[in-house]
């Protein structure tokens, strides 16, 4: 039987990995575009990156979409689409 602490450790690993991915995405966007996106505005659904930000900022980011996706790919993240 699985103990609760083992189950909680498993969730901690999953959530910790997600936090690292979002931090990496923040850094790439900040470096390439110059826009600081908070962690609350970034969601990852499968291989799609969803940005919940104002349209003017989203347009600036999407103009450099290919460079962002390439940089994320080079750093080991499997993100294929941005919205």
Beta strands, then each sheet from edge to edge (+ up, - down):
strand 1: 42-45
strand 2: 48-51
strand 3: 81-82
sheet 1: 1+ 2- 3-
end
